[in-house]
Amino acid sequence: MLKIKDNVDLKELEKYGFHQGNYYDNEPCWYYNKTGDLAGYDDIEINEDRKIYLGFEPSPYFIENCLYDLIKADLVEKVGE
């Protein structure tokens, strides 16, 4: 699983198109959604645990670009399997 590193200020995610708010189950999170609010289908969500969750049917085009940018900026680490 991928996760945002603990030493990263989550405000940094705004530079990559993320928005702070309450999403699916009203938990605070950061989310990225390029195609509009499709309620969990085409988005990336980062909860308080900093783990990166993809929507149910993610669109690879914009998600790949966003994840690539986060990894290239050294904001992401791999945890667990």
Secondary structure, DSSP 8 states (H G I E B T S, - for coil): -EEE-TTS-GGGGGGGT-EEEE-TTS-EEEEE-SS---SSSS-EEEETT-BEEE-SS--HHHHHHHHHHHHHTT-EEE---
